[in-house]
Amino acid sequence: MNKVLTSILDWRLMCVTSGGLGLAPVAPGTFGTLGGVLIAWLLVGTQAFLVWTLVACVAVYLLGRALAPWAERTHGKDPGLFVLDEVVGYLVTVAWIHPPTPLALGMAFVVFRFFDVLKPPPIRRLESIGGGDGILLDDVMAGVYGFGVMLILRHAFPGAEASLWALGQ
């Protein structure tokens, strides 16, 4: 089997690239975030959206933390193809009590990517932490910022119909 095919079939590569999304030739972080959107979308139908989203956050974080040393050994420091950090950061952004609507999922995507790219303080400093935590924590903090903005947006437009933001309200 040739080296590229062997590499593609490596389960670790499929995990850290969120099913191959991080292998996009341009903007792998943006494409990788779509893995988080998919997980959130799949969780929308669950009864305890917040609980399952937090379980997914912990699971993705722990998987990313475990696979980060392999990814850095194989593909360099904080490799662009490693997008589990974007997945967990996005999930933090949409960790609401009620499942978000498609509109809210889309807005959360834009808001999260804004903070992930801009990296306002202290996000950039978190990258200096070693290992998997350094790769993941900056995106978790971008997700916290994104969650805050989404919360502000929800409350800044009190006249807006609640159904625009969350299902089941």
N, C-alpha and C positions, 0 to 999 in steps of 0.2 A: 504494500500500500504506500502511496506517495506521502511525503511529509505533511503537506497541506491537508489532505483528507484525514490522516491520522490526527492532526491537530484539531480539526473540526469535530471529530468524533470523541474527543477528550471530554468527559463529563465535567471536569473542572472548568474548562474553557466555556462550555455551554452555560454553566452556572454563573461564572463571573461576568459573562457578557449578556446575561438575562436572555438566554435562548438565542444568542447570536446578534441581538440588537446593538451591542457594543462593538461589533465588527464593522459597523457602517463606516464607509470611507471618509465621510464628513460628519461633524457634530455627533460623535458617538454618545456623548452624555445626553444630548437631546433625544436621540433615538432610544437610548437606554432607559430614560425616564418613562417611555411608553410601557415598559415592563411594569412599573408601578401603577400606571393608569389601568392596565389590564387587570392587575390584582384587585385594585379598588373597584373596578367595574364588576368583577366576579363576586366581590363581597357585598355589593349593593343589595342583593337579594337575601342576605342573611338577616336573621332577627336581631342579632347583637352586633351591628356593624362596627361600633367602636371597639368592642372586645376583640373581634376577629382581626380588625385592622392593627390593633396593638400586638396581637399574637404574630401577625405577619411581619410587623416591624422587628420584633425580637428575633424571629426565625431568620429573616433576611440579614439582620445585623450579625447574628452569630455565625451564619454561613459565610458572610463576607469576611468577618474577622478571621475565621479559620482558613479561608482560601487566599487571603491577601498575601501571606508570605510566599506561597507558590506562585501567585500572579506576579509579584515583584521579582522573584528569582528568574522567572521565565520571560517576562515582558518588560522589565525595568521598573524603576521607582514610580509609584502611583500611575500605573499604565492607563491610558485613555480607554482601552477596551474593557476595563474593570468598571462596570456600571451598577453594581449592587448598591453602591452608595447613593446613586440617583434614585434607585427604586425605594430604598428605605426613607430617604429625604422626602420624596413625593408622598409616600404613605403618611408621614408625620403631618404634612400639609393638609391632608384630607381626613385626619383622625377626628371626625365629628361624632356627636351622639347619634344623629340621624344620617342615613345614607345620603351622600350628595347626588344632586341631579347631574345629567350630562353637562349642562352649562357650568355648574360648579366644578366638575372634574376638569373641564377645559380651562376655566379661569385659574384653577389651582396649578395646572401645568405651566401656564405663563408666569404666574407669580413665583412658583418654586424655581423655575429656570432663571428668572431675573436675579434672585438672590444667590443661586448657585454660581452664576457667571460673575456677578458683581463682587461677591464675597466681602460684604461690609464687616467691620470689626464686630465680634472677635472671630468671625468665620475663618479668615485667612490664617490666623494664628493657630487654629486647631489642626491645620495641615502639618504643622511642625511636630506633632506628636508622632512617635514612631509606630511602625507596623500597621496592622489593620485598623486600629482605632484612629490613627491619623488620616487614613484614607476615608473612613466612614463618618467621623464626627463632624467634619465641616459641612457635609451634606445634611446630617441630622439637624445641625443648627440652622442651615438654610431652610429646612423644613419647618423648624420652629418659627422662624421669621415669616415664612409663607403662611403658616397657620394663623399667626397674629394678624397679618394683612387680610386674610380671608374672613376672620372674625370681625375685623373693623368694617370691611365691605358689607358684611351681612347686617351689621347694626347701623351703618351710615345711611342706609336706605330703608328706614322703617316702613315707608309706604309701599315698598316693593313686596310683591306677593311672596310669602315664605316658601311656596312651592318652587320658586325659581332657584332656591339654594339647597333645600334638603327634601328628600322624599319622606313621606309619612308624617309631615308636620301639620 
